[in-house]
Amino acid sequence: MNLRAGGLGLVLAGVCALAAFALLISLGTWQMHRLAWKEDLITKIEARVQAPPVGLPDESAWASLKPDDYEYRHVSLRGTFDHAKEILVFRASGPNEGLSQPGYVVMTPLRLESGASLLVARGFVTEAFKDPAKRAQGQMEGSVSLSGFMRAPEPRNNFTPADSPEKALWYTRDPAAMAAALNLPRPAPFSIDADATPLPGGWPKAGVTVVSIRNDHLAYALTWYGLAATLVALVGFLIWRNRKAR
């Protein structure tokens, strides 16, 4: 009876080890597929960043756009800013070494000639220039033409503070929520990072785009494959020890 129980235990242990090995290998292989996808996406984004601006996608296509299809696409557009509805997005530091102190990304609604709206990240300001009255020269009036990069909504995490729409202060760039708070007509589901064209008066400091795309899939794949190899080594060691004991 004990021999049968012991044999059954070994069979169950072997089945569990085989299932764990298959799972680890499948996870590693999935990460390799994700790696190929991410490398292709990075190649496309690098090409978009370097490309000259093209026209903004037609409003009829906005609802079906996917972030991977437009992130960092260089576009040109024309419209009128509504500076009265300007909002600020807090950043722990500026977009470059010259602006390393905390501050805000200035986002202003732009009313397109078609009547639709979108939010434009016009630049970065420090605490000293948070008040629009201190950078009045940079508040562009009338119909303006500009170019910039299409940007997808930013994700939140457990450490992101709650936004304060009543104070026009945000901690993530969420175009849909921002547009709803500002009651913008026909809002775009994306925002625009204005190109680094100096503004009158010097503020906001235009050019907040930072191209940073994490690609940890190879490390994850190696981790899963490494765990699978460790499992094989462990099982092999246990089999060897059991035979030696016999």
C-alpha positions as CSV (number, residue, x, y, z in Angstrom):
1,M,0.0,0.0,0.0
2,N,2.8,2.4,0.9
3,L,4.6,1.5,-2.4
4,R,1.5,2.3,-4.4
5,A,1.0,5.6,-2.6
6,G,4.6,6.5,-3.1
7,G,4.4,5.6,-6.8
8,L,1.2,7.6,-7.2
9,G,2.9,10.6,-5.5
10,L,5.8,10.4,-7.9
11,V,3.4,10.3,-10.9
12,L,1.4,13.3,-9.6
13,A,4.7,15.2,-9.0
14,G,5.9,14.4,-12.5
15,V,2.6,15.6,-14.0
16,C,2.7,18.8,-12.0
17,A,6.4,19.4,-13.0
18,L,5.5,18.8,-16.7
19,A,2.6,21.2,-16.5
20,A,4.7,23.8,-14.9
21,F,7.4,23.4,-17.5
22,A,4.9,23.7,-20.3
23,L,3.5,26.9,-18.7
24,L,6.9,28.5,-18.3
25,I,7.9,27.7,-21.9
26,S,4.6,29.1,-23.2
27,L,5.0,32.3,-21.1
28,G,8.5,32.7,-22.5
29,T,7.4,32.2,-26.0
30,W,4.5,34.6,-25.6
31,Q,7.0,37.3,-24.4
32,M,9.1,36.6,-27.5
33,H,6.1,37.3,-29.7
34,R,5.5,40.5,-27.7
35,L,9.1,41.4,-28.3
36,A,8.7,41.1,-32.0
37,W,5.5,43.2,-31.8
38,K,7.2,45.9,-29.7
39,E,10.3,46.1,-31.9
40,D,8.0,46.6,-34.9
41,L,6.1,49.3,-33.1
42,I,9.3,51.1,-32.1
43,T,10.5,51.1,-35.7
44,K,7.2,52.6,-36.8
45,I,7.2,55.2,-34.1
46,E,10.8,56.2,-34.9
47,A,9.7,56.7,-38.5
48,R,6.7,58.8,-37.5
49,V,8.8,61.0,-35.3
50,Q,11.2,61.7,-38.1
51,A,8.6,62.2,-40.8
52,P,7.3,65.6,-41.9
53,P,3.8,66.5,-40.6
54,V,0.8,65.2,-42.4
55,G,-2.8,66.2,-42.2
56,L,-4.8,65.4,-39.0
57,P,-7.0,62.2,-39.5
58,D,-10.6,63.0,-40.4
59,E,-12.9,63.4,-37.5
60,S,-15.1,60.5,-38.8
61,A,-12.1,58.1,-38.1
62,W,-11.3,59.3,-34.6
63,A,-13.6,56.8,-32.8
64,S,-11.9,53.8,-34.6
65,L,-8.3,55.0,-34.1
66,K,-6.1,52.7,-31.9
67,P,-3.1,54.2,-30.0
68,D,-0.6,51.9,-31.7
69,D,-1.8,53.3,-35.1
70,Y,-1.2,56.9,-34.3
71,E,1.1,57.4,-31.3
72,Y,3.7,60.0,-32.2
73,R,2.3,60.6,-35.6
74,H,3.5,64.0,-36.8
75,V,0.5,66.1,-37.9
76,S,-0.4,69.7,-38.9
77,L,-3.6,71.4,-37.9
78,R,-5.2,74.8,-37.7
79,G,-7.6,76.3,-35.2
80,T,-8.3,78.8,-32.4
81,F,-7.1,78.3,-28.8
82,D,-9.5,78.8,-25.9
83,H,-7.1,80.1,-23.3
84,A,-9.9,80.6,-20.8
85,K,-10.1,76.8,-20.5
86,E,-6.4,76.1,-20.1
87,I,-5.5,73.2,-17.7
88,L,-2.3,72.1,-16.1
89,V,-0.8,68.6,-15.8
90,F,1.7,68.3,-13.0
91,R,5.1,66.9,-13.8
92,A,7.9,66.1,-11.2
93,S,10.4,67.6,-13.6
94,G,10.6,69.3,-17.0
95,P,11.1,67.5,-20.3
96,N,14.8,68.2,-20.5
97,E,17.9,68.9,-18.3
98,G,17.4,72.7,-18.6
99,L,14.0,72.3,-16.9
100,S,14.7,69.7,-14.2
101,Q,12.5,71.3,-11.6
102,P,8.8,70.4,-10.9
103,G,6.2,72.2,-13.1
104,Y,3.3,71.8,-15.4
105,V,2.4,70.8,-18.9
106,V,0.1,73.5,-20.3
107,M,-2.8,72.0,-22.2
108,T,-5.2,74.3,-24.1
109,P,-8.3,73.4,-26.0
110,L,-8.0,74.1,-29.8
111,R,-11.2,74.6,-31.7
112,L,-10.6,73.3,-35.2
113,E,-12.0,75.0,-38.3
114,S,-14.4,72.0,-38.6
115,G,-15.9,72.8,-35.2
116,A,-14.3,69.8,-33.5
117,S,-12.0,70.2,-30.5
118,L,-8.8,68.7,-29.2
119,L,-6.3,69.4,-26.4
120,V,-2.8,70.7,-27.3
121,A,0.1,70.4,-24.9
122,R,1.6,73.8,-25.7
123,G,4.7,73.5,-23.5
124,F,6.1,73.3,-19.9
125,V,6.0,76.0,-17.2
126,T,7.6,76.1,-13.8
127,E,5.7,77.1,-10.7
128,A,6.8,80.7,-11.2
129,F,4.9,80.8,-14.6
130,K,1.9,78.8,-13.6
131,D,-0.3,81.9,-13.7
132,P,-1.2,82.7,-17.4
133,A,-1.0,86.4,-16.6
134,K,2.8,86.0,-16.2
135,R,3.1,84.7,-19.7
136,A,0.5,86.6,-21.6
137,Q,2.7,87.0,-24.6
138,G,2.6,83.3,-25.2
139,Q,-1.2,83.1,-25.3
140,M,-1.6,83.0,-29.1
141,E,-4.8,84.6,-30.2
142,G,-6.9,84.1,-33.4
143,S,-6.6,81.4,-35.9
144,V,-3.2,79.7,-35.7
145,S,-1.4,76.9,-37.6
146,L,0.8,74.4,-35.8
147,S,2.2,71.0,-36.0
148,G,2.9,68.3,-33.4
149,F,2.7,64.7,-32.4
150,M,-0.5,62.8,-31.7
151,R,-0.5,61.3,-28.2
152,A,-2.6,58.6,-26.6
153,P,-4.1,58.9,-23.2
154,E,-1.7,58.3,-20.3
155,P,-2.4,55.3,-18.0
156,R,-2.9,55.7,-14.3
157,N,-1.5,53.6,-11.5
158,N,-2.1,53.1,-7.8
159,F,0.3,56.0,-7.0
160,T,-1.2,58.6,-9.3
161,P,-3.0,61.3,-7.3
162,A,-6.6,62.1,-8.0
163,D,-7.1,64.8,-10.6
164,S,-8.7,68.1,-9.5
165,P,-10.8,69.3,-12.5
166,E,-12.3,72.1,-10.3
167,K,-8.8,73.5,-10.0
168,A,-7.8,72.8,-13.6
169,L,-5.1,70.6,-12.2
170,W,-4.5,67.0,-13.5
171,Y,-1.9,64.3,-13.0
172,T,-2.5,62.3,-16.1
173,R,-3.3,63.3,-19.6
174,D,-6.7,61.9,-20.1
175,P,-8.3,63.7,-23.1
176,A,-11.7,62.2,-22.7
177,A,-12.0,63.2,-19.0
178,M,-10.5,66.6,-19.6
179,A,-12.8,67.3,-22.5
180,A,-15.8,66.3,-20.4
181,A,-14.7,68.5,-17.6
182,L,-14.3,71.4,-20.0
183,N,-17.5,70.6,-21.9
184,L,-15.6,70.7,-25.2
185,P,-17.7,70.1,-28.4
186,R,-16.9,67.0,-30.5
187,P,-13.6,66.3,-28.6
188,A,-10.8,64.1,-30.0
189,P,-9.8,60.9,-28.0
190,F,-6.1,61.9,-28.3
191,S,-4.1,65.0,-27.6
192,I,-1.3,66.9,-29.5
193,D,2.2,67.7,-28.3
194,A,3.1,70.9,-30.1
195,D,6.4,71.0,-31.9
196,A,9.3,72.8,-30.2
197,T,8.7,76.1,-31.8
198,P,9.6,79.0,-29.4
199,L,6.6,81.1,-28.3
200,P,6.5,84.8,-27.7
201,G,7.8,85.6,-24.3
202,G,9.5,82.2,-23.9
203,W,6.7,80.6,-21.9
204,P,5.4,77.9,-22.0
205,K,8.6,76.2,-23.1
206,A,7.4,74.3,-26.2
207,G,8.5,70.8,-27.0
208,V,7.3,68.5,-24.2
209,T,7.5,65.3,-26.3
210,V,9.7,62.6,-24.8
211,V,9.9,59.4,-26.9
212,S,10.2,56.7,-24.3
213,I,8.9,53.2,-25.0
214,R,9.7,50.5,-22.6
215,N,10.7,47.2,-24.1
216,D,11.3,44.6,-21.3
217,H,9.9,41.6,-23.2
218,L,13.3,40.0,-23.8
219,A,14.2,40.2,-20.1
220,Y,10.8,38.7,-19.3
221,A,11.2,35.9,-21.8
222,L,14.7,35.0,-20.5
223,T,13.2,35.0,-17.0
224,W,10.5,32.5,-17.9
225,Y,12.9,30.3,-19.9
226,G,15.4,30.5,-17.0
227,L,12.8,29.3,-14.6
228,A,11.9,26.4,-17.0
229,A,15.6,25.4,-17.1
230,T,15.8,25.6,-13.3
231,L,12.8,23.4,-13.0
232,V,14.4,20.8,-15.3
233,A,17.6,20.9,-13.4
234,L,15.8,20.5,-10.1
235,V,13.7,17.6,-11.3
236,G,16.8,16.0,-12.7
237,F,18.6,16.4,-9.4
238,L,15.8,14.8,-7.5
239,I,15.6,11.9,-9.9
240,W,19.4,11.4,-9.5
241,R,19.3,11.6,-5.7
242,N,16.4,9.2,-5.6
243,R,18.2,6.6,-7.7
244,K,21.4,7.0,-5.7
245,A,19.5,6.4,-2.5
246,R,18.1,3.2,-3.9
